[in-house]
Amino acid sequence: MDQLLSQLVLGVVSGALLVLLALGLNLIFGLLEFINFAHGALYMVGAYLTSYLAVATGTIWLALLVVPVAMALIGAGLERTLIRPMYGRDQVDALLLTFGLTYILIEGVRYVAGSGGRRVPAPEILAFQVNLGLGRPVPAYLLFVVLAVALVVGGLWLFLQKTNVGLIVRAGIRDHIMIRALGVRFDRYRTLVFAIGIAVAGIAGVLTGPITGVFPEMGADILILAFVVVVVGGMGSFWGAVVAGLLIGVLVSVTTLYASVYAGIVPFVLMILVMTFRPRGLLGAT
Amino acid sequence: MTDVTPTGTRDAPVADAAAAVTLARATGAAPARWTWGQLGLLVVLAVVVLFTVPNPSLAIGMLIFGLWAAGLNLLVGYGGLVSFGHYLPFAWGGYAAGLVLKNVTTSAWVALFVATASMAILSALIGAICLRRTEVYFSMLTLAFAQLGFFIALQWNTVTGGDDGLSGIPVSTLELGFTTIELNGLRDPLTFFIVTTVIVLLTFAALILFTESPMGRVLQAIRESEERARGCGYNTRLVQLVTFVVAGAVAGLAGGLFAMLNNFVGLQAYWLLSGVVLIMVILGGRSSLFGPFLGAVVYLLLESTLSRYTDSWQFFVGAIFVVCVLLFPQGLWGLVTTTVPRALRRTRRATA
């Protein structure tokens, strides 16, 4: 029972990180209408930036501030240069472009930092265990990750629902031609949303570092899981991504405990079931 | 070879749905394709590869990968369905052929038939799920299936050899009625090359037939506008499913050939090879069947050359890919088919 509970906590943590990636993918898909294949690789770049900053300063606090900003700038730069020419062309072209970008980013990081992984020191202030009454105590850093993700998700939700910019973004997801006709400079919002999506992936990269370390391929597997989360939750559904992310995180984690052989397969089986019986996803609208 | 007129303008719309294709070609959205001329081009390319590529297994690999890429282009270029998991049928074909050769018979016919037919059946099942949604959903679902297959192959090591791969596949034999040939890629690469060329050419001809058939035309009409095709009364999902099965079966056949060539099936990272075959298609050009074939040959040449000079060759692969998508979405072959006739016309006008 102890084992199950601590495995559940681990599942929530990995699910929370998945949620961050899936939300970024979802938001970008909603407004920019393409799936950002480079999302995982950019998450990996964020994690590497964290690793260098954390080794230099001894903790990840500075990285937690700097990396999202840096990733947002990188995201905005990418959108302005490479992705902008893709608008108005086949949806597939942007997908392919970001796919090529993945190769460049992974191989570039390998060239700069080497193929082996790097470690990221966990913040010392969180180097204690918390007793949640679950039997076995839980490392405080994991709770911090869940809390941080909750804050980011809440912040994103408030941004989309309560601010004027968020209103325009939501309206743009519905019908961007109408938004343009109303005189909104829509291009800027595309850049903004892409930058936000990448920044959120960067935050996920920062938070992952102290748990698993960083390595060039870290983005590949989690990207595919994030795709599964988006599909299971429902394309374009904010809370669908949150629910599906946590669900898949917990499912994988619990399967690892009882039948580790099947752990890798579980998310895909779930996805196939969802696609068969509810093709629009758990909370998807259309 | 001299057939440079767009097919759409030569034979007038055969069906309502074909009109969309004709229109797209006439307006330049889809460049002119050489239909049966492609088969001649393929023979030329095979001969060039035979005499210029010094490494025989690389030369045979080019043909096999070319077939794989051409099959994928049915989905990507003709159907507008970008599969990110096309490594799955290739690997399946490899395992199927390898297991048959190892445990049942060393007959190449049986091994290739099992690889192709079993993958066709599996494709029908996978396609039925993947095609519930098209566009981006389809891409992500195919990727997820490839990942699922990867995990199964990795864990089921009593059958697949797991991480070590399936080794010790015996040399296969090809019964031709009057004689029996041993297909040994190492000792007698020329025979293997010729047999592969024949199989590839026959399959390629079948692919051309498919794209020129009424169903192939409907497939392209669906790419242009699925609603319009459905409005014309076509069962669009069925057409897409059949295409998915054909592409899967061709990849299965290519995978089986590749396993026979190496006497080994290795388990590679799913997304790496699925990506490679997609790069071949984009590099060569989506608008024809020959384009991806050319793309495969050029890609493998690049890979074998670049990897001799730098460990980071994948960086350049990615860069080439990005440049291709940004600047030459029609690919190498598309570039040739659009610029050469235009240049010819210009010189003709200049001399006249």
Interface residues (C-beta under 8 A of the other chain):
Chain A: F29 F34 I35 L82 P85 M86 R89 D90 Q91 V92 D93 L95 L96 L97 F99 G100 L101 T102 Y103 I104 L105 I106 E107 G108 R110 Y111 E217 A220 I224 F227 V228 V230 V231 M235 V261 G264 I265 P267 F268 V269 M271 I272 M275 T276 P279
Chain B: V76 G80 V82 F84 I129 R132 R133 E135 V136 Y137 S139 M140 L141 L143 A144 F145 Q147 L148 F151 I152 L154 Q155 A269 W271 G275 L278 I279 I282 S312 Q314 F315 V317 G318 A319 I320 F321 V322 C324 V325 L326 P329
